[in-house]
Amino acid sequence: MIRRRTLLAGGGAAAVAALGARYWSLRQMGTMEAYAAAAAARRAALSENPALTELVRFATLAANGHNTQPWRFRIATRHIDILPDPTRRTPVVDPDDHHLFASLGCAVENLALAAAARGRPTADIGFDPADGTVRFAFGEGPARPSDLFQAIPARQSTRAEYDGRPVPAGDLRALATAAAMPGVDLLLITEPARIDRVRDLVIAGNTAQMADPAFVRELKAWVRFSPRQAMAVGDGLFGPASGNPALPEWLGRGLFDLVFRVGTENDKYARQMRSSAGVAVFVAERDDAEHWVRAGRAGQRFALQATALGLRHAFVNQPVEVAALRPDMAALAGLPGRRPDLVLRFGYGPTLPYSPRRPVEAVLV
């Protein structure tokens, strides 16, 4: 779900990429500035008396797989429905739509927090298994802004190395409290030896995925190499959001095929896991779409609380995406026999450019 890939690394290919990036950056500095302004506009503060479309805008800032934004919103007087968008599936990495439904859970959690902050608290959050619709029903009450609500515009999946500092015990408790969700268990792993075990599963999963040409093609289809391209489509995996230079699309696509190699990718993940303060593993009680939504809600709340505490996070979901590795991940989480849903690493690290988002008009039914 909710993972970005570092695409440029190592050797002569990296040197070529660096030269191309420098040439491109000199020519396109203004375009990156325009991209930053567009990203900031998508993340503007919520007005005190927002229209329902503004609440939808905050919902769309949620985490989601490959940044496909696989959702549509239907607004009514007393509720907002979030519908799965089958045109934005990723059938290779997510063949049963697990990550798609977890993404809907992330979006409805953002929606609930934003609505509560403006005097429209949750009356009910329901799920229709017939068509996969998540319904958020409004209640009435005083405005209750929260730290999690305030963190919505600032949250990002930070796919970079962190600084290795441990997280204080009080902050770990705050993360666990924020992420508490009926029907979902959370395991926080902070011991280096156990983080290394997660690292080994991440690398095993990455190795298996990169050996699949269909996986590589699907990933490449969602990469946005230039700010101009990212602004035009408003979705996908924007290179600088993963710490890579902005490149013209023609150059980026060519370099992808040259430098996206299992060895450099695995080395990158090993460094990132080694730099992390901990790993969060979410495991729902049942393996069905309704509980995948719940896992997404829990994961989003964890990510927002982490942001509020000054922590960064990134999804490392290879051990749940590769079915053969799920039993090992579940056993490591102490919940054998169940399907693990989400794996996040967290720690203290840098802020990267934000990923793109489509305008609200593009996601309304």
Secondary structure, 3 states (H helix, E strand, C coil): CCCCCCCCCCHHHHHHHHHHHHHHHHHHHHHHHHHHHHHHHHCCCCCCCCCHHHHHHHHCCCCCHHHCCCEEEEECCCEEEEEECHHHCCCCCCCCCHHHHHHHHHHHHHHHHHHHHCCCCEEEEEEECCCCEEEEEECCCCCCCCHHHHHHHHCCECCCCCCCCCCCHHHHHHHHHHHCECCEEEEEECCHHHHHHHHHHHHHHHHHHHCCHHHHHHHHHCEECCHHHHHHHCCCEEHHHHCCCCCCHHHHHHHHHHHCCHHHHHHHHHHHHHCCCEEEEEEECCCCHHHHHHHHHHHHHHHHHHHHCCCEEEECCHHHHCHHHHHHHHHHCCCCCCCEEEEEEEECCCCCCCCCCCCHHHCEC
